[in-house]
Amino acid sequence: MIILDTHIWVWWNHNDSRLTLPHREAINKERPHGLGVCSISLLEISRLVTQNKLILPCSIQEWFNIALAQEGVLILSITPQIAIDSYSLPGNFHKDPADRIIVSTARMYDVPLVSVDEIILAYSDVKRIFP
C-alpha cells in the first residue's frame, strides 16, 4: 500500500500531466495492494471546491462517488494513534493540520507517501516516493 497526498489523488483522477511518471508507476504497481487516501483529504477537497480553488468536472458528490470507486482506493480514517502522532512528529514539521495527519497516517501504516509537496518531501521521518 501507498498513501496518496490530496493533490496526487486529484491529479490521478483527472489524469493530470503534473502527475510524474515515477508517481504513476508507483500508483500502478501498488494499486492491487491499496491506494490509501486519508479521510482528511475529503475535507481538503471540499474546502478547496467551496473556495473555488479547485474546479471539478462534476458535482463534488459525483466526483467523490467516482474517485472513491476507483480500484484500489481505500479511505483511511484518523485513528487516535494518528491524531496523537500528528502533533508529536519528530523534528521540525510545519503546522498544516491536513499535512500532519497525512504524514502521520503514512508513518502509522509504515508505507510510502506520494506527494510533490516540498515540505513533505524534505521531511525525512516519513517514507516518500519522489517525483
Secondary structure as GFF3:
##gff-version 3
##sequence-region A 1 131
A	DSSP	beta_strand	2	4	.	.	.	ID=ss1
A	DSSP	alpha_helix	6	13	.	.	.	ID=ss2
A	DSSP	alpha_helix	21	30	.	.	.	ID=ss3
A	DSSP	three_ten_helix	31	33	.	.	.	ID=ss4
A	DSSP	beta_strand	35	38	.	.	.	ID=ss5
A	DSSP	alpha_helix	39	50	.	.	.	ID=ss6
A	DSSP	alpha_helix	60	68	.	.	.	ID=ss7
A	DSSP	beta_strand	73	76	.	.	.	ID=ss8
A	DSSP	alpha_helix	80	86	.	.	.	ID=ss9
A	DSSP	alpha_helix	97	109	.	.	.	ID=ss10
A	DSSP	beta_strand	113	114	.	.	.	ID=ss11
A	DSSP	alpha_helix	118	122	.	.	.	ID=ss12
A	DSSP	beta_strand	128	129	.	.	.	ID=ss13
###
